[in-house]
Amino acid sequence: MTINGWIQIVFYCAIVIALVKPLGWYMTRVFNGERTFLWPVMQPVEGALYRVAGVDPARTYTLAMLFFHLGGFVILYAVMRLQAVLPFNPAGQPAVPADLSFNTATSFITNTNWQNYGGESTMSYLVQMLGLTHQNYLSAATGIVLAIALIRGFARHSARTVGNFWVDVTRCTLYVLLPICVPYALFLVWQGMPQTLGPYVDAMTLEGAKQTIGVGPVAADR
């Protein structure tokens, strides 16, 4: 381990420790349904999502989570298998093989994100946006809300429920993940990371060879 490596570890740990109290306080208010500084903007969106989705407060946490992930798996697997005929595929990527589609869908809905392929040379823009980036948010949100449900289970000894999965995952996405990820994606765009639906770029190397550079919605995926 180099000195620079130790400095990065210490710096990272210091940031995590510094965020524990303010972020923990904020997330407690979010998952308790209390008012936060984002409430005036996000609460109408949250309410509209519940009405459109027909959220059932009586549905059990476990069944809701399982159906949620089953639906996510089916959608992600389908868009990969059908990507050759779907839009936003400027490089003309063929359908992702069945075994790779199954492996990738399983990996992304469980938030392990194990990738056995070259992203921009295998997946179309639509698959990256609707499939992979979508699950980057939702699988992370699911992990967070299941931890919240576990904490509630320990704290509410006499309660008959640990909350509503749909409410928790919606609040996690609207109030926690999006406010962090959207500014960070804009920062990456400002720093020059590609965020486009335009075709791949062909460039000539110093040796005179042609090189195709994959672009696409990269900043949002990071």
Salt bridges, closest charged atoms under 4 A:
GLU34 OE1 - ARG29 NH1 3.17
GLU46 OE2 - ARG171 NE 2.76
ASP168 OD2 - ARG152 NH1 2.56
ASP202 OD2 - LYS210 NZ 3.63
ASP221 OD2 - ARG222 NH1 3.14
